[in-house]
Amino acid sequence: MKKILVSVLVAVGLLSAAEPTPLDKDGSLVLADARFLTERSFIRFSGTVANRSAEKWRTVQLAITVALRCPEIRSLSFRALVGDIDAGSSASFSDPIMASIGPLDQGCAFDRATNVTLASGLSETAYQRKEEEHRAEIRRKVAEDIEATRARMEQDRKSTEEVRVICRRVYETTFDKRIADLTVKEVDQISTCRALGTYSK
C-alpha cells in the first residue's frame, strides 16, 4: 500500500512544518512539525506542541478534522492527546487517528486536514482556579447536606415533642377510665402511644 506524507492544513491553508500554528488565542501553545502519514489501514498524526507561556499547561488535547477522498466517508473528526507541557518546553506526540479508511486501491485516501484546534487544556493558573472552584463546590454541597440534616433532625425533634404532648393529653383523659368506657378512637390512641412509649405523664 502506498504511503503518502502530507503537511497539516489548519483552517483551510496548507502549513509546512516550518510554520508554527497558534492553538489558543494568546499564542501560548503552538503546533509545529505537524504531519499526517497514511500507514496501511490507518492515518498517523504526529507533531510537536510548544508551550511559550511562563506556566505549565495540563492535559492538552487537540481536535482535528480531516477531509477524505472516499466514496462514502467525506470527513472525519478525532482528538489527539498531547498531555502536560511544562513552561517553556515542548511535547511531541504521534497518534493513530483512524482504525481504517479503506484500502487506497478501493478509492479511499487521506486528502487534507481542514481544522486543528485546542480541544482541551488548562494553564496552571486556570487549572488551580478550576480546582479551587471544584473544592468550593464540594464545600458548598457538604454545607447544604449538613444544613439539610440539621433541619430534618429539628423537624424530627419537633414531631417527637408533638407526639409526646398528644400522648400526654390522651393519658390524662383516659388513664382513670374503665376499658368499657373508652371510645374506639381512645383505644387506638392509647395503643399508638404505648407502642411509641409515650403513654404517660
C-alpha positions as MATLAB code, in Angstrom:
seq = 'MKKILVSVLVAVGLLSAAEPTPLDKDGSLVLADARFLTERSFIRFSGTVANRSAEKWRTVQLAITVALRCPEIRSLSFRALVGDIDAGSSASFSDPIMASIGPLDQGCAFDRATNVTLASGLSETAYQRKEEEHRAEIRRKVAEDIEATRARMEQDRKSTEEVRVICRRVYETTFDKRIADLTVKEVDQISTCRALGTYSK';
ca = [
       0.000    0.000    0.000;
       1.377    3.334   -0.981;
       2.363    5.673    1.838;
       1.648    9.358    1.416;
       3.308   12.051    3.504;
       1.415   15.328    3.625;
       1.669   18.547    5.627;
      -1.082   19.543    8.049;
      -3.763   22.000    6.974;
      -5.149   24.345    9.625;
      -8.358   26.236    8.860;
      -8.128   25.966    5.056;
      -4.499   26.864    4.381;
      -1.635   24.454    3.870;
       1.049   24.753    6.539;
       4.527   23.370    6.419;
       6.417   22.088    9.443;
       8.374   25.331    9.477;
       5.268   27.425   10.061;
       4.108   27.139   13.700;
       0.370   27.431   14.280;
      -1.080   29.074   17.436;
      -3.602   26.828   19.158;
      -5.029   29.333   21.638;
      -5.972   32.999   21.376;
      -2.904   34.145   23.323;
      -0.444   32.107   21.294;
       0.747   30.327   24.429;
       0.563   26.932   22.727;
       1.926   26.464   19.228;
       1.667   23.436   16.950;
       4.782   22.724   14.903;
       6.173   19.972   12.709;
       2.671   18.573   12.184;
       2.370   15.660    9.784;
      -0.172   13.153    8.569;
       1.068    9.805    7.291;
      -1.048    7.026    5.853;
       0.198    3.690    7.134;
      -1.562    0.607    5.848;
      -5.086    0.811    7.316;
      -4.793    3.934    9.449;
      -3.605    7.528    9.427;
      -0.931    8.667   11.869;
      -0.936   12.263   13.113;
       2.281   13.492   14.689;
       3.791   16.782   15.694;
       5.085   18.944   18.500;
       3.237   21.391   20.727;
       5.403   24.123   22.223;
       4.423   25.916   25.419;
       5.591   29.515   25.057;
       3.968   30.700   28.270;
       5.565   31.082   31.697;
       3.412   28.390   33.291;
       2.647   24.732   32.870;
      -0.275   23.579   30.713;
      -2.181   20.477   31.759;
      -3.943   17.727   29.772;
      -3.518   19.330   26.362;
      -5.649   17.696   23.696;
      -6.085   18.625   20.034;
      -9.242   18.428   17.927;
      -8.645   17.620   14.274;
     -10.953   17.393   11.283;
      -9.696   15.797    8.070;
     -11.168   15.508    4.594;
     -11.043   12.150    2.816;
     -11.237   11.111   -0.786;
     -13.586    8.209   -0.289;
     -16.911    7.107   -1.836;
     -18.794    7.083    1.477;
     -16.750    8.900    4.152;
     -16.021   12.523    3.277;
     -14.691   13.847    6.599;
     -13.563   12.616    9.975;
     -13.153   14.339   13.351;
     -10.960   12.983   16.129;
      -8.782   14.014   19.068;
      -5.092   13.576   19.814;
      -3.816   13.616   23.386;
      -0.610   15.570   23.933;
      -0.576   15.643   27.743;
       1.063   18.071   30.184;
       3.619   20.579   28.898;
       5.956   22.422   31.238;
       6.546   26.145   30.838;
       8.965   26.954   28.041;
       9.171   23.364   26.821;
       7.611   21.188   24.113;
       5.811   17.857   23.913;
       5.841   15.577   20.897;
       3.027   13.194   20.052;
       2.225   10.549   17.473;
      -1.241    9.028   17.393;
      -3.019    6.686   15.002;
      -6.238    8.559   14.350;
      -8.368    6.201   12.360;
      -8.724    2.444   12.509;
      -9.385    2.188    8.792;
     -10.213    4.402    5.846;
     -10.373    1.506    3.434;
      -7.695    0.364    1.020;
      -6.259    3.078   -1.183;
      -6.879    0.924   -4.215;
     -10.628    0.983   -3.433;
     -10.855    4.743   -3.671;
     -10.228    5.812   -0.064;
      -7.363    8.167    0.727;
      -6.435   10.963    3.067;
      -6.977   14.321    1.375;
      -6.192   17.112    3.816;
      -6.734   18.385    7.335;
      -9.335   21.133    7.411;
      -9.050   22.169   11.055;
      -6.714   21.687   14.017;
      -7.633   23.394   17.278;
      -7.092   23.128   21.018;
      -9.810   20.765   22.282;
      -8.880   20.929   25.947;
      -6.093   22.026   28.222;
      -5.616   24.498   31.035;
      -2.763   26.726   32.069;
      -1.543   26.172   35.615;
      -3.357   29.309   36.789;
      -6.608   28.238   35.138;
      -6.129   24.686   36.427;
      -5.636   25.902   40.001;
      -8.672   28.172   39.659;
     -10.774   25.276   38.379;
      -9.547   23.042   41.204;
     -10.437   25.718   43.761;
     -13.876   26.136   42.182;
     -14.325   22.370   42.388;
     -13.289   22.326   46.049;
     -15.582   25.277   46.768;
     -18.467   23.431   45.108;
     -17.780   20.373   47.252;
     -17.688   22.537   50.399;
     -20.972   24.172   49.371;
     -22.664   20.804   48.834;
     -21.339   19.473   52.145;
     -22.630   22.584   53.942;
     -26.025   22.154   52.262;
     -26.148   18.483   53.293;
     -25.255   19.378   56.882;
     -27.912   22.078   56.976;
     -30.497   19.733   55.473;
     -29.603   17.077   58.068;
     -29.938   19.606   60.882;
     -33.292   20.709   59.514;
     -34.509   17.094   59.393;
     -33.269   16.443   62.920;
     -35.005   19.588   64.167;
     -38.208   18.572   62.400;
     -37.951   15.089   63.896;
     -37.393   16.610   67.332;
     -40.456   18.840   66.939;
     -42.526   15.913   65.675;
     -41.426   13.776   68.615;
     -42.305   16.556   71.048;
     -45.715   16.976   69.421;
     -46.360   13.247   69.786;
     -45.386   13.394   73.472;
     -47.784   16.302   74.061;
     -50.632   14.497   72.314;
     -49.980   11.232   74.166;
     -49.764   13.066   77.491;
     -53.243   14.512   76.830;
     -54.522   11.053   75.867;
     -53.086    9.647   79.090;
     -54.585   12.423   81.215;
     -58.049   11.870   79.745;
     -58.046    8.075   79.718;
     -55.801    6.666   82.493;
     -58.641    6.536   85.029;
     -61.333    5.283   82.659;
     -62.617    1.745   82.617;
     -61.894   -0.139   79.418;
     -65.602   -0.418   78.741;
     -65.912    3.370   78.867;
     -63.189    4.038   76.289;
     -64.190    5.061   72.777;
     -62.747    3.302   69.741;
     -60.666    6.407   68.992;
     -59.279    6.481   72.544;
     -58.383    2.807   72.337;
     -56.484    3.431   69.117;
     -54.726    6.466   70.636;
     -53.697    4.512   73.710;
     -52.406    1.647   71.574;
     -50.356    4.028   69.398;
     -48.921    5.939   72.350;
     -47.992    2.735   74.167;
     -46.225    1.476   71.004;
     -44.227    4.715   70.965;
     -43.529    4.504   74.670;
     -45.198    7.869   75.336;
     -48.406    6.841   77.126;
     -47.529    8.515   80.416;
     -47.470   11.833   82.240;
];
